[in-house]
Amino acid sequence: MEGDRTGGARAGGEGSALPGRCAEVVDAFARHLRSERGRSAHTVRAYLGDIRHLLAHLGEQGIEELPETRLADLRSWLGAQADAGAARSTLARRAAAARTFFTWAEHTGRMPADPSLRLVAPKRTRTLPGVLKQAEADELLDLAAVRADDQDPVHHRDRAILELLYASGIRVGELAALDVDDIDMGQRTVRVMGKGGKERVVPFGLPAGRALEQWLTVRGRLVRPGSGPALFLGRRGHRVDPRQVRAVVHELLSHLPDAPDLGPHGLRHSAATHLLEGGADLRMVQELLGHASLATTQIYTHVSVDRLRQSYQQAHPRA
């Protein structure tokens, strides 16, 4: 069997039919991810890309039918990517996509058995996320407030965006998707639709509330036909997208020479780290950030310890 597969791979033609034959299966898997699993559009795109990549690899190995797939084939797929220099995070995601796909294929009768049960990818390297120091966060928001003193409504918008990102720790995609009605100024909360279609309500403080109020007083100057209920608008009246928000964060941070160059996700990391440094409960931070697992939130405890160690080494005479 191995010889046949190697020959098919060398010939380059026999296995090439498999991806085409599996088009219906991939489409059905996409519907499963969207409708039954409630996965986000971003996750669906990533998983489908991974599965198409896998099917192309299987075709190159001379595997013409999906039920022919074995654990060794899946391991060779991941191994080829590792040899090509793929990041551990990429390999972990692709292994997860393969397990989800083959589990679904077995449950729907498309596979006699799931070959991915013992498929293991390299463990992710838990890198410490970059964060601002509290003084740097204050300086950034003060700069945004100074710029908002002029008559440009976009500067008021930028200040409100930065204040809300740092105050709430929401994701940039969640912020871009906000509507005006998602803000409750009385309770100082924002209603967010997070990953997997899970809704949560996140509080924000007085500075963010004041910035939002000022933005809402000038938002009408950017409204155009078709603006709809979007909370944050661009100059042409369209809903802002994550790319625009990233540009705002990078541009303002560029004026702080000693601060790290972070995007909106860096403000999310900073908010979580500063909450924990201030004594917040880990599970409260988990709820605030919308993490499904507490283990994801725990990385911020490592960030805080790392910063404490750095401060100790700089300040203690016998460090």
Salt bridges, closest charged atoms under 4 A:
GLU2 OE2 - ARG70 NH2 2.36
GLU24 OE2 - ARG110 NH2 3.43
GLU36 OE1 - HIS32 ND1 3.18
ASP50 OD1 - ARG93 NH2 2.65
ASP50 OD1 - ARG94 NE 2.88
GLU65 OE2 - ARG21 NH1 2.72
ASP73 OD2 - ARG5 NH1 2.57
ASP73 OD2 - ARG70 NE 3.73
ASP150 OD2 - HIS155 ND1 2.65
ASP152 OD2 - HIS155 NE2 3.89
ASP152 OD2 - ARG235 NH2 2.74
ASP158 OD2 - ARG147 NH2 3.88
ASP158 OD1 - ARG157 NH2 2.75
GLU174 OE2 - ARG171 NH1 2.55
GLU174 OE1 - ARG200 NH2 2.91
ASP179 OD1 - ARG239 NH2 2.67
ASP182 OD1 - ARG191 NH2 2.71
GLU199 OE1 - ARG191 NE 3.92
ASP241 OD2 - ARG243 NH2 3.57
GLU251 OE1 - ARG147 NH1 3.10
GLU251 OE2 - HIS255 NE2 2.80
ASP261 OD1 - HIS250 ND1 2.73
GLU277 OE2 - ARG307 NE 3.80
ASP306 OD1 - ARG309 NH1 3.67
